[in-house]
């Protein structure tokens, strides 16, 4: 098994603390939603922001690299949805009259 880099350990500790779960649970094959999302967040940040490859992360977490990429895409999808919701709320505030004409309640 690969040696876990300090950056990833710190990232896991941060995510585990925020989501109130333990690190062994996050590293386990547990498919519970909270553990799965926490794991995906770690993978997303490690891959997109820290530059670790999906192959390396797969070896680290005993997963296939495609599983890592699926987790990364899951977080990207959540981000896009949240960005769209924020944009919609801002549009509503700024252009309330026009918005109500287009999307009547």
C-alpha angles and dihedrals in degrees: 000000000000121000108253111240116235091241091060093045090053091046091050091049091051095048092043091051094048094046094039097234133121124255096236088056090051092050094044124092087252109145095198108133097241093051092044094051092045090051091048091051091053090048092047095051093041092050103036102031105025097036101234114155122243088239092057092045090048091056090046094052097032091244135123113263090243089060089056091050091048089054091049091051090049090058092044089053091050090049092051091049092050091047091051092049091050091048091050092050091049091048089050092053096045100040104026097151095047092043091053091051091052097039109027116193 
